[in-house]
Amino acid sequence: MKTNFFIATILLGIVILLSSAVFISQSPQEAFLEKSAELVIRQIGDEVLRYAGDSTSRVLVVNK
């Protein structure tokens, strides 16, 4: 039981370190441009759906 908890804690720590390294390596301007591009893609999807007559469907978050 203790070994499973220990392994899970170590794996979680590694995941947190790797994800924080990705955010640190990315400049704020690059992050802003990436979020802006995702927003524009969602807006285009919304406009296409509305043009097709569908005003009830949701445009989901863009996945990388």
N, C-alpha and C positions, 0 to 999 in steps of 0.2 A: 504494500500500500504506500509506504513512504517512498519507495523507488519510483513508482508511477508519478507521484506528486512532484518529486525532484526532477524527473525527466521533463514533465510538462512545464515546470517553472523555467527550466533551462531553455527549452524550445521557445517559450513565450518571450523570454529575454532576448533571444537571438532574433526573433521576428521584429521586436520593437527596435533593436539596434539597427537592423537592416532598413526598416522603413524610415527611421529618423535620418539615416545616412542619405537616403534618396531625397528627402525634403531639404536637408542642409546643402546638398550639392546643387540643387536647383535654385537659380537666382529668383528674386521676387518678381522681376520683370517677366521671366519665362513662365513662372507660375500664373501670373496675371493674363498673359497672352493665351496660355493653355485653357484657362477657365473661360476667357472671352470666346475662344473658338468653340468650346463645348456649348456655350449659350447660343451662339449664332446657329450652330447645327440644329439645336432644339427648336429655335425660332423658325428655321426653314422647314423643319418637319411639321410644325404647327400650321404654317401657311399652306403647305401642300395638302394637309388633311382638310383644312377649311375650304380650300379651292375645290376639293373633291366632294364637298358637302357634308363632311363629318366634323361636327363641332363638339362631339361628346368624348371622343377618344383622347387618351392622355399621351403625351410624348414623354417617354421614359428617359432617364438619365443616360448620357452617352458613356459607354464602356470603352476602355482602351483596348 
